[in-house]
Amino acid sequence: MKKLIFTLGLVAGLSALTFAQDTHPAGDGHNHEGAAVAAPVAPTSLADIKLDKMVHDYGNVQQGGNGECEFKFTNNGKEPLVITNCQGSCGCTVPVCPKEPILPGKSGVIKVKYDTNRPGAIYKTVTVNSNAKSGNVVLTIKGNVEVKPVEQAFPENATPAGAPVEKKG
């Protein structure tokens, strides 16, 4: 039984090696020259994006405070800059990018709103996809959301509504 299993394994292994060889010798009559043609390279865009900053630091912001910021940019290229997508790293970071092409020499603004109802450290990114020759751009927002101070739960010296009033006799 061991010899049968060994023989079948050997035959299967040799068969696999035989069928795995698909190469042809160079002078076999097949056209090998056409297979070496490289894929056409897409033309490089002449649009380019230059941002005023890559990182916005909120510093310390109160919970529920203003979480909006702006990234200003200019098209330093020679053809219109088209922003195809702006994506925040999570649902709490919402970017708004211009929909229309930005002409050469003109400027635009990418607005970002962070949900400041989430206390703690902020470190989020926004990926901007465009036809800029420099490629995709990753913007960063950072800072710290401080917990809102708790208001006094029980007012001092106040009579609760509906409390019995003392009758004088």
Secondary structure as GFF3:
##gff-version 3
##sequence-region A 1 169
A	DSSP	alpha_helix	2	19	.	.	.	ID=ss1
A	DSSP	three_ten_helix	33	36	.	.	.	ID=ss2
A	DSSP	beta_strand	49	51	.	.	.	ID=ss3
A	DSSP	beta_strand	55	62	.	.	.	ID=ss4
A	DSSP	beta_strand	68	75	.	.	.	ID=ss5
A	DSSP	beta_strand	83	88	.	.	.	ID=ss6
A	DSSP	beta_strand	93	96	.	.	.	ID=ss7
A	DSSP	beta_strand	107	114	.	.	.	ID=ss8
A	DSSP	beta_strand	120	130	.	.	.	ID=ss9
A	DSSP	beta_strand	137	146	.	.	.	ID=ss10
###
